[in-house]
Amino acid sequence: MTDSGEMQAALEAVLFVASEPIPRGKLLEIFDEGEREAAGEALDTVVSRYGAEAGKGVLVEEVAGGFRLVTRPELHGYLRKFFEVTGRTKLSMAALETLAIVAYRQPVTGPEVQDYRGVNSSGVLKTLLERRLIKIAGRKQVVGKPFLYRTTREFLMHFGLESLEDLPPLEEIEDVFGAQQTPLELESL
């Protein structure tokens, strides 16, 4: 039987090499069936050891239905200097508005997004598709059969959300925008 220390080391190694969050059940599958309960405890220990309060350079976070090993956000300045990156690209206000509409109204069509925003949004939708924050989720069965858009797993990971239920209430979004009309005020939810 594998000891707890070896289980923890194996879990750390898998989290280190994984490119996206791994669900708990899938992580535990690397161990024999009889060891999975102990492996679950080992995973809890790893999550605690690399938690937000641990003060290490990396942390294990639970997002998008799984666990991943990431660098601490407050250390990103050092990483940018190391890699000589000028900074991460930010989303424009138009992209944020469009992303909010898709997130809160999904699935939503391009023409519906355009109606909410009051301007042509095809370029912004294309940008969000390229950044893999939204995806095409089929076609709406109406005249013209426009594409339906919804958010992706990358959207959840980028914003540190476990699921769409973790989105802040719409009232909080409206508070952030202050007196400005938010894109979602056009119709009550």
ChimeraX attribute file (.defattr): number of C-alpha atoms within 10 A of each C-alpha:
attribute: neighborCount
match mode: 1-to-1
recipient: residues
	/A:1	7
	/A:2	11
	/A:3	11
	/A:4	16
	/A:5	11
	/A:6	12
	/A:7	23
	/A:8	20
	/A:9	14
	/A:10	18
	/A:11	20
	/A:12	18
	/A:13	12
	/A:14	16
	/A:15	19
	/A:16	14
	/A:17	10
	/A:18	12
	/A:19	10
	/A:20	16
	/A:21	20
	/A:22	20
	/A:23	15
	/A:24	14
	/A:25	11
	/A:26	10
	/A:27	20
	/A:28	21
	/A:29	12
	/A:30	15
	/A:31	18
	/A:32	11
	/A:33	10
	/A:34	9
	/A:35	17
	/A:36	18
	/A:37	12
	/A:38	16
	/A:39	26
	/A:40	17
	/A:41	14
	/A:42	22
	/A:43	24
	/A:44	13
	/A:45	15
	/A:46	18
	/A:47	22
	/A:48	14
	/A:49	15
	/A:50	20
	/A:51	15
	/A:52	15
	/A:53	9
	/A:54	12
	/A:55	11
	/A:56	12
	/A:57	13
	/A:58	17
	/A:59	22
	/A:60	22
	/A:61	20
	/A:62	19
	/A:63	22
	/A:64	24
	/A:65	15
	/A:66	17
	/A:67	21
	/A:68	23
	/A:69	23
	/A:70	14
	/A:71	14
	/A:72	14
	/A:73	11
	/A:74	9
	/A:75	11
	/A:76	12
	/A:77	11
	/A:78	10
	/A:79	13
	/A:80	13
	/A:81	11
	/A:82	9
	/A:83	8
	/A:84	9
	/A:85	10
	/A:86	8
	/A:87	10
	/A:88	7
	/A:89	6
	/A:90	8
	/A:91	13
	/A:92	10
	/A:93	9
	/A:94	16
	/A:95	18
	/A:96	15
	/A:97	19
	/A:98	23
	/A:99	23
	/A:100	19
	/A:101	22
	/A:102	24
	/A:103	20
	/A:104	18
	/A:105	16
	/A:106	14
	/A:107	19
	/A:108	21
	/A:109	22
	/A:110	18
	/A:111	17
	/A:112	16
	/A:113	24
	/A:114	15
	/A:115	14
	/A:116	19
	/A:117	18
	/A:118	12
	/A:119	11
	/A:120	13
	/A:121	20
	/A:122	14
	/A:123	11
	/A:124	18
	/A:125	22
	/A:126	14
	/A:127	15
	/A:128	20
	/A:129	17
	/A:130	11
	/A:131	12
	/A:132	14
	/A:133	22
	/A:134	22
	/A:135	21
	/A:136	15
	/A:137	16
	/A:138	14
	/A:139	15
	/A:140	15
	/A:141	10
	/A:142	7
	/A:143	6
	/A:144	8
	/A:145	11
	/A:146	16
	/A:147	17
	/A:148	20
	/A:149	25
	/A:150	22
	/A:151	23
	/A:152	18
	/A:153	20
	/A:154	17
	/A:155	22
	/A:156	19
	/A:157	21
	/A:158	12
	/A:159	12
	/A:160	15
	/A:161	18
	/A:162	18
	/A:163	14
	/A:164	14
	/A:165	8
	/A:166	10
	/A:167	17
	/A:168	10
	/A:169	10
	/A:170	15
	/A:171	10
	/A:172	11
	/A:173	14
	/A:174	16
	/A:175	11
	/A:176	11
	/A:177	12
	/A:178	10
	/A:179	8
	/A:180	10
	/A:181	10
	/A:182	19
	/A:183	20
	/A:184	21
	/A:185	13
	/A:186	12
	/A:187	7
	/A:188	5
	/A:189	8
